[in-house]
Amino acid sequence: MTRLPLPYDRKLNPAVREEYPWQGRYLRVGENIRMHYLDVGRGKPLLMLHGNPTWSFYYRNLIKAFSDEYRCVVPDHVGCGLSDRPSDEQYGYTLNDRLDNIGHLIEAMDLDDITLVVHDWGGAIGMGTALRYPDQVKRLIVFNTAAFNGPVPKSIQMCMWPGWGDFVVRGLNGFVRAGFQRGFADKKNVTKGLKAGYLAPYHSWASRIAVHRFVQDIPMTEEHKTWRTINAIDNGLAQLKDLPQLLMWGNDDFCFTPEFRKRFEDKWPDAEVHSWDDAGHFVLEEKLDEIVPLMRDFLTRHPIERNQ
């Protein structure tokens, strides 16, 4: 069997470790492929799914806020964060692969009574998971995201261009760095420590493979391999309308604009909605002090009954 490289968590510097102090675990999701995840606290699980180009670091403050009452399960998608970086020959890097990975995690950990917490690509992955596991998923908490095909900013489309996309995303780490410039309504929130945390696992060409593959997996035409998967999730969203839903949105998002939020509202007319004009894509970083009490109140008002 091929020898696996050292886990990426060996490479986090002390300053990042101070913000992200947990020792994670690894789950094999394929031959010689390990997915890193955090499992912190006890109680009903909050399964938190990140997007691109973030990693489980995005949810660090929610873990600190809720792990006294809930079991916070927070994976790094394959190729992201502290998970392994398989080659294209070893792993498909498609939405279907992501759904299979999260399904493997749910089954391996025997998770039930799940509250899904999603952001960015975590939305499509999370909603697809909810449709695959309707008996296990009981509540939905949704930050800026999509689970349907929609308009893609030109700057993101450019990252799909052969050659140019490789140079910008994998060579210059431009997709991660652009998030600091375009993902925050107030640039004062982009601290040195925050930058260090998000940049930590994406320190080389090889370590940025999933950042680029996530971009390339955005379907622009019906011929794209992921178009049908997202379209099926979109068509299935109405099946989730009876679950308690909490939508929290940064309206100053160049990618997932308020129009994306309204599409969720159309699907889920009873959803509880909160939005901020002075927050961007990284809404959890900019509005944490307001989001935590809103989440706590939502979870309290929508308890999961034992026989639900």
Long-range contacts (C-beta under 8 A, 24 or more apart in sequence): 1-32, 2-32, 4-32, 4-34, 4-84, 5-84, 7-34, 7-36, 7-82, 8-36, 8-81, 8-82, 8-83, 8-201, 8-207, 9-36, 9-82, 11-200, 11-201, 11-203, 12-82, 12-200, 12-201, 13-196, 13-200, 15-193, 15-196, 16-57, 16-193, 16-196, 16-197, 16-200, 19-57, 19-60, 19-193, 19-197, 20-56, 20-57, 20-60, 20-197, 22-63, 24-56, 24-76, 24-82, 27-104, 27-105, 27-108, 29-78, 29-100, 29-101, 29-104, 29-105, 30-78, 30-86, 30-90, 30-91, 31-90, 32-84, 32-86, 32-90, 33-78, 33-84, 33-86, 33-90, 33-91, 34-83, 34-84, 35-75, 35-76, 35-77, 35-78, 35-83, 35-84, 35-101, 35-104, 35-105, 36-75, 36-76, 36-81, 36-82, 36-83, 37-73, 37-74, 37-75, 37-76, 37-105, 38-63, 38-72, 38-73, 38-74, 38-75, 39-71, 39-72, 39-73, 39-109, 40-67, 40-71, 40-72, 40-74, 41-66, 41-67, 41-68, 41-69, 41-70, 41-71, 41-72, 42-70, 42-71, 43-69, 43-70, 43-71, 44-70, 44-71, 44-113, 44-114, 44-115, 44-304, 45-70, 45-71, 45-72, 45-73, 45-111, 45-112, 45-113, 45-114, 45-115, 46-70, 46-71, 46-72, 46-73, 46-114, 46-115, 46-117, 47-73, 47-74, 47-102, 47-106, 47-111, 47-114, 47-115, 47-116, 47-117, 47-126, 48-72, 48-73, 48-74, 48-117, 48-118, 48-122, 49-75, 49-77, 49-102, 49-116, 49-117, 49-118, 49-119, 49-122, 49-125, 49-126, 49-129, 50-74, 50-76, 50-77, 50-80, 50-81, 50-119, 50-120, 50-121, 50-122, 51-119, 51-120, 51-121, 51-122, 51-123, 51-145, 51-214, 52-80, 52-120, 52-121, 52-175, 52-210, 52-211, 52-214, 52-215, 53-80, 53-175, 53-176, 53-179, 53-198, 53-202, 53-211, 53-214, 54-80, 54-119, 54-120, 54-179, 54-198, 55-80, 55-81, 55-82, 55-198, 55-201, 56-81, 56-82, 57-81, 57-197, 57-198, 57-200, 58-119, 58-198, 58-282, 58-284, 58-285, 59-117, 59-284, 60-197, 61-284, 61-288, 61-292, 62-117, 62-284, 62-292, 62-295, 65-292, 65-295, 65-296, 66-292, 66-295, 66-296, 70-115, 70-299, 73-105, 73-109, 73-111, 75-101, 75-102, 75-105, 76-201, 77-101, 77-121, 77-125, 77-210, 78-210, 79-209, 79-210, 79-211, 79-213, 80-201, 80-210, 80-211, 81-201, 82-201, 85-206, 85-207, 85-209, 85-210, 87-209, 88-209, 88-213, 93-209, 93-210, 93-213, 93-214, 93-216, 93-217, 94-217, 94-225, 94-226, 94-229, 95-124, 95-125, 95-128, 95-217, 95-226, 95-229, 95-230, 96-226, 96-229, 98-125, 99-125, 99-128, 99-129, 99-132, 99-229, 102-126, 102-129, 103-129, 103-132, 103-133, 106-133, 106-136, 111-136, 112-136, 113-138, 113-304, 113-308, 114-138, 114-139, 115-139, 115-140, 115-141, 115-299, 115-304, 116-140, 116-141, 117-141, 117-143, 118-142, 118-143, 118-145, 119-143, 119-144, 119-145, 119-284, 120-144, 120-145, 120-256, 120-281, 121-145, 121-214, 123-147, 124-230, 124-233, 127-233, 127-236, 127-237, 127-240, 128-229, 128-233, 130-240, 130-243, 131-233, 131-236, 131-239, 131-240, 134-239, 137-243, 138-243, 138-244, 138-304, 138-308, 139-243, 139-244, 139-245, 139-246, 139-298, 139-299, 139-302, 139-304, 140-240, 140-243, 140-244, 140-245, 140-246, 141-245, 141-246, 141-248, 141-295, 141-298, 142-245, 142-246, 142-247, 142-248, 142-264, 143-248, 143-249, 143-250, 143-283, 143-284, 144-249, 144-250, 144-253, 144-255, 144-256, 144-260, 144-261, 144-281, 144-283, 145-256, 145-260, 146-256, 146-260, 146-263, 147-230, 147-233, 147-234, 147-237, 147-264, 148-230, 148-231, 148-233, 148-234, 148-237, 148-263, 149-219, 149-227, 149-230, 149-231, 149-234, 150-259, 150-260, 150-263, 152-218, 152-220, 152-255, 153-254, 153-255, 155-182, 155-254, 156-215, 156-218, 156-255, 157-220, 159-212, 159-215, 160-215, 160-216, 160-218, 160-220, 165-212, 165-215, 165-216, 166-212, 169-208, 169-211, 169-212, 169-215, 170-205, 170-208, 170-209, 170-211, 170-212, 171-205, 173-199, 173-202, 173-208, 175-208, 175-211, 175-212, 175-215, 176-202, 176-208, 176-211, 179-281, 179-282, 182-254, 182-280, 182-281, 183-253, 183-254, 183-280, 183-281, 183-282, 184-280, 184-281, 184-282, 184-285, 184-286, 185-250, 185-252, 185-277, 185-278, 185-279, 185-280, 185-286, 186-278, 186-286, 189-282, 189-285, 189-286, 194-285, 237-264, 237-267, 237-268, 238-267, 240-267, 240-268, 241-267, 241-268, 241-269, 241-270, 244-272, 244-298, 244-302, 245-270, 245-271, 245-272, 246-271, 246-272, 246-274, 246-294, 246-295, 246-298, 247-271, 247-272, 247-273, 247-274, 247-275, 248-273, 248-274, 248-275, 248-283, 248-287, 248-291, 248-294, 249-273, 249-274, 249-275, 249-276, 249-283, 250-275, 250-276, 250-279, 250-280, 250-281, 250-282, 250-283, 250-286, 250-287, 251-275, 251-276, 251-277, 251-279, 252-277, 252-278, 252-279, 252-280, 253-280, 253-281, 253-283, 254-280, 254-281, 255-281, 256-281, 272-298
